[in-house]
């Protein structure tokens, strides 16, 4: 059996994040169909929240996945990639759940953004470490 490499770890988290983005996109489509809205949100809170949950994920996930890929390129330990990937994934799921429940502040939404930022700081610091040493 082959050992798990940093590339395998990055592939896992990239795959999971792509599934998350697809799911959030499908939730937007479902709301659009339900409310018969082709463009914009027409002031419908559920549609606006679904659009923002997807939009927010598309604002944070791509850059983080680039970070995971570069961590794999520099052969960071798979555990480092798993930590960053898990923090990001948990953060994005919590944020999306919180935002889908309410347009206002919610605990899952706040926790989600904090975990996302921790993932960003962790991946950034690790990348800078590998760049320097």
C-alpha positions in Angstrom: 0.0 0.0 0.0 1.3 3.4 -0.9 2.0 6.0 1.8 -0.1 9.1 1.8 1.8 12.0 0.3 1.3 15.7 0.6 -0.2 15.6 -2.9 -2.8 13.0 -1.8 -3.7 15.3 1.2 -4.1 18.3 -1.1 -6.2 16.2 -3.5 -8.5 15.2 -0.7 -9.2 18.7 0.5 -9.5 20.1 -3.0 -12.0 17.4 -3.9 -14.1 18.1 -0.8 -14.0 21.8 -1.4 -15.1 21.4 -5.0 -18.1 19.3 -3.7 -18.9 22.0 -1.2 -18.9 24.7 -3.9 -21.0 22.6 -6.2 -23.5 22.0 -3.3 -23.7 25.7 -2.5 -24.2 26.4 -6.2 -27.1 23.9 -6.4 -28.7 25.5 -3.4 -28.7 28.8 -5.3 -30.3 27.1 -8.3 -32.9 25.5 -6.1 -33.9 28.9 -4.6 -33.9 30.5 -8.1 -36.3 27.8 -9.3 -38.5 27.9 -6.2 -38.9 31.7 -6.6 -38.7 31.8 -10.4 -35.8 34.3 -10.4 -33.3 34.2 -13.2 -31.1 37.1 -12.2 -30.3 38.8 -8.9 -32.3 38.0 -5.8 -35.4 40.3 -6.2 -35.3 41.0 -2.5 -36.0 37.4 -1.5 -34.0 36.8 1.7 -33.6 33.0 1.2 -32.2 33.5 -2.3 -30.0 36.4 -1.2 -28.6 34.2 1.6 -27.9 31.3 -0.8 -26.2 33.6 -3.2 -24.0 35.1 -0.5 -23.2 31.6 1.0 -21.9 30.5 -2.4 -20.3 33.9 -3.2 -18.5 34.0 0.1 -17.1 30.5 -0.4 -15.9 31.4 -3.9 -14.1 34.4 -2.4 -12.2 32.3 0.2 -11.8 28.8 -1.1 -9.8 29.3 -4.4 -6.9 31.2 -2.7 -6.8 28.6 0.1 -6.7 25.7 -2.3 -3.8 27.4 -4.1 -2.1 27.5 -0.7 -2.7 23.8 -0.2 -1.4 23.0 -3.6 1.8 25.0 -3.0 2.2 23.2 0.4 2.1 19.9 -1.6 4.6 21.2 -4.1 7.1 22.1 -1.3 6.4 18.6 0.2 5.0 19.9 3.4 3.9 17.1 5.8 0.5 15.7 4.8 -0.6 16.4 8.4 0.0 20.1 7.8 -2.1 20.0 4.7 -4.8 18.0 6.5 -4.9 20.6 9.4 -5.2 23.5 7.0 -7.8 21.7 4.8 -9.9 20.6 7.7 -9.9 24.1 9.3 -10.9 25.6 6.0 -13.6 23.0 5.2 -15.1 23.2 8.7 -15.0 27.0 8.5 -16.7 27.1 5.1 -19.4 24.6 6.0 -20.2 26.4 9.3 -20.3 29.8 7.6 -22.6 28.5 4.9 -24.9 26.9 7.4 -25.0 30.0 9.5 -25.6 32.3 6.6 -28.3 30.0 5.2 -30.2 30.2 8.5 -30.1 33.9 8.8 -28.8 37.0 7.0 -27.7 38.3 10.4 -24.9 37.3 12.8 -25.1 33.7 13.9 -22.7 31.6 15.9 -22.0 29.1 13.1 -21.3 32.0 10.7 -18.9 33.7 13.1 -17.2 30.5 14.0 -16.9 29.7 10.3 -15.1 32.9 9.4 -12.8 32.5 12.4 -11.8 28.9 11.4 -11.3 30.2 7.8 -9.0 32.9 9.0 -7.1 30.5 11.2 -6.7 28.2 8.2 -5.4 31.2 6.2 -2.9 32.2 8.9 -1.8 28.6 9.4 -1.2 27.9 5.7 0.4 31.3 5.2 2.8 30.9 8.1 3.7 27.4 7.0 4.3 28.5 3.4 6.6 31.3 4.6 8.4 28.8 6.8 9.1 26.6 3.7 10.1 29.7 1.7 12.7 30.7 4.2 14.2 27.4 5.3 
